[in-house]
Amino acid sequence: MKDHNLVQSSAYKAIKVEKRPVRDAQGDPVEGLFNAWILLNNPSQFNSYTTEAVKEVILAFREASCDRSVVAVVFTAVGDVAFCTGGNTKEYAEYYAGNPQEYKQYMRLFNDMVTTILTCDKPVINRVNGMRIGGGQEIGMACDYSVAADTARFGQAGPKHGSAPDGGSTDFLHLYVGIGHAIESCTLCEHWSAHRAARLGLLNKVVPVLKNSEGKFITNPFVTLSECDAWGNPAFGAYKTGAEKDAAKKIAADCKTDLSLLDQETEKLAYALMLTMPDCLSKTIESMRKKKLEHWQRNCETNRSWLALNMMTEGRAGFRAFNEGPKDNREVDFVALRRALARATPWSESLLQEILPSQK
C-alpha cells in the first residue's frame, strides 16, 4: 500500500495522539478498526495551543485522514477543565505582540489547522471536556459533531482581549445558532453553558460529568433549567447568581468529576458512524461542510492579514494585559483607551502603560 502522509512518522510532543479501538454497542472493541484521538496537552494553560501544538495538530489530522483503519477522529484534550481556550496568550504577549510579520506566519499555520479539520477524510467529533473559548470555540466548530460535558463553557474572547473572532467564529457561529445569538456571542464575549449551547443548536449532545457522594451523576448545579425568567426572556441554561450560586457551590464541593459518560457518548457516536457506507458518509459530510468552507475560504486570508497588523495596536495591548495583569484584572482600561483615542492619541508605549492593568 502507498503511504500518502506528508512525513513518514511524527513525534508528537505538544499534543497526544492515540489510536483506540472502535467499541460496539456492548462496549467491546471492534477488531481492526480504530478512532484516532487527538488530544491537546497543555492543561496548566487550559489547553491553549502553542505554535508547536498547531503544527502537530495539522500533521495528526493528516495522518488520521490517511489511515485506512480509522473510522472517526476524536478531537479533545487532556483533563476535565478545558478543551481549549484558544491561542497561548503567554506566547502571544511575549513574542507575537508588536511583531505582525511573525504573527502573520503563525496565522498561516492556524488557518491550515482549521482547513485541515474541515477537509479531513474522516468524520470529526469534538469531545468537549471543558471550556471551549476563543480559538478553542473556533476549532471546535470546525469539527462535524460536538459532544460536551455539561460543565463546559462556550464563548469568545476577542473584543475583550484585543482581537476579533476571525479564526472561524465570524464564519461558522451564525450557521449553528443564527445571526442574533452569534453576533451577541462574538461581541459581548459572554459565556454560554453547555445546556444553553445545546438548546441553541451548537452541540449534538450534552452529558453530566459530576458525581455526588452517593455515586450518582447530577446535572451541572450552576445552571438553571427554567424556561423563562420573570420577564419572559429565555432562561434555560443561564448561570445562577446570588444565593442560588452559593448553594450550587456547596453541591459541587460534594462532587467528583467523572468523564465516563462523555467517553461512552463519544464512542457511541463513532460506532454509529461506522455502521454506514464509508464513501457515502464521506460525501455527505463533505457536502454538509460546504457552507462552512464557503465562508471560511472567502475570508481567512484577509482575516489573517488584519489580525497580523492588529498586533501593533489593540492586539498588543490586549494580550499584554492578559499576560501581565493581576489574576483579577486582565483587561485594559477600556474607558481610558476610548478617551485617549477620542483625543487622537497615537498608539505608543506610553498609551499602553496608561491602559494596561496595574500590578499593584
DAUR-V738813 format. One line per field, one symbol per residue. ss: DSSP state (2 for helix, 1 for strand, 0 for the rest). A space follows every 10 residues. Layout:
ss: ???
This chain:
ss: 0000000000 0000111111 1110000011 1111111111 0022200010 2222222222 2222220001 1111111000 0111001022 2222220002 2222222222 2222222200 0011111100 1110222222 2000111110 0011100222 2000000022 2222222022 2222222200 0112222222 0000111001 1000001100 0010000100 0001000010 0222222222 2220011002 2222222222 2222000222 2222222222 2222222222 2222222222 0002222222 2222000000 0002222222 2200000022 2222200000
